[in-house]
Amino acid sequence: MPVCLECGSQIRYGRTDKKFCCEECKVRHHNSRARAARYFKSKVIAIINRNYEILDALLKDGVDSADLMDLMTMGFVPGMITSYRRSGKHDVFTCYDIKYIMTSTRVYSLMKIHNLSVNLQVGTDINDQ
């Protein structure tokens, strides 16, 4: 007999490929999956925002280079970025409008992107353009 994916009880009636014993279990299962996805996304966004705050504070202090371990001590998470590209022999990372080059021990060439051209139109689908 199949077993309910949510509560684990045996499903005694219905189709042979039925996954839930009742509608409540089905709704509870799908809501918990959606909640987990929302939680994961919010954690990633919070980490990226924290990285941005750290980098922005460095720029405001006139710093354009920092030791990676010092940044990590402040809460910086190296892998959380908004974009990445290879430029010549360097890996250029971007956190919103701040770009930098990162090695295994150092972050340098820290700078704001002033001529950032982003087309964000509220209510317009990207495919409509």
FIDO-568792 format. One record per residue (C-alpha): residue in one letter; x, y, z. Coordinates in steps of 0.02 Angstrom, whole numbers, padded with zeros to 5 digits, always signed. Each point is the difference from the previous one (the first is absolute). Example, Ala and Ser with C-alpha at 12.3 -4.5 7.8 and 13.67 -1.06 7.14 Angstrom:
residues 2
A+00615-00225+00390S+00069+00172-00033
END
This chain:
residues 129
M+00000+00000+00000P+00062+00177-00038V+00044+00116+00144C-00049+00185+00018L+00148+00114-00036E-00052+00118+00139C-00058-00101+00150G+00065-00173-00045S-00166-00091+00022Q-00051-00134-00123I-00114+00052-00142R-00139-00128+00002Y-00107+00060-00145G+00013+00094-00166R+00120-00012-00145T+00154-00108+00016D+00114+00150-00030K-00086+00110+00130K+00129+00094+00106F-00104+00073+00142C-00131-00074+00115C-00108+00157+00001E-00014+00177-00067E+00069+00073+00163C+00161-00101-00014K+00019+00052-00182V-00020+00186+00042R+00114-00013+00153H+00136-00087-00104H-00003+00129-00140N-00006+00147+00122S+00152-00064+00095R+00098-00019-00163A-00046+00177-00053R+00046+00066+00173A+00171-00083-00010A+00032+00079-00171R-00051+00173+00063Y+00112-00021+00153F+00149-00051-00107K-00024+00149-00118S-00015+00123+00144K+00160-00067+00080V+00097+00018-00164I-00064+00178-00025A+00046+00044+00180I+00177-00065-00025I+00022+00096-00164N-00067+00158+00083R+00123-00023+00145N+00143-00021-00124Y-00055+00161-00084E-00004+00095+00165I+00177-00058+00042L+00069+00046-00172D-00093+00167-00001A+00071+00044+00172L+00176-00037-00064L-00027+00114-00149K-00067+00140+00111D+00159-00016+00105G+00106+00017-00157V+00058-00181+00002D+00020-00086-00169S+00087-00158+00059A-00021-00116+00150D+00056-00166+00068L-00131-00133-00033M+00014-00073+00176D-00031+00173+00075L-00156+00018-00109M-00061-00172+00051T+00024+00048+00183M-00118+00147-00033G-00130-00121-00071F+00045+00003-00185V-00044-00162-00093P+00111-00013-00156G-00113-00111-00107M-00154+00110+00015I+00003+00121-00146T-00121+00072-00127S+00110-00030-00152Y+00167-00066-00058R+00104+00015-00157R+00174-00042-00058S+00097+00154-00056G+00170-00044-00072K+00091-00094+00135H-00113+00060+00143D-00166-00055+00070V-00110+00154+00022F-00139-00018+00128T-00148+00118+00022C-00113+00031+00148Y-00138+00110-00069D+00094+00158-00056I+00168-00039+00082K+00130-00098-00096Y+00162-00076+00059I+00134-00127-00040M+00021-00141+00124T+00143-00121+00025S+00014-00138+00129T+00068+00124+00129R-00049+00175-00054V-00137+00111-00072Y+00066+00146-00102S-00049+00126-00135L-00157+00035+00101M-00106+00131-00089K-00177+00060-00031I-00072-00019-00174H-00066+00174-00038N-00069-00024-00175L-00103-00153+00042S-00134-00016-00132V-00142-00105+00068N-00170-00003-00081L-00121-00030+00142Q-00176+00044-00049V-00135-00042+00125G-00137-00108-00075T+00096-00039-00161D+00054-00174-00042I+00178-00018-00065N-00065-00099-00148D-00112+00146-00054Q+00151+00108-00044
END
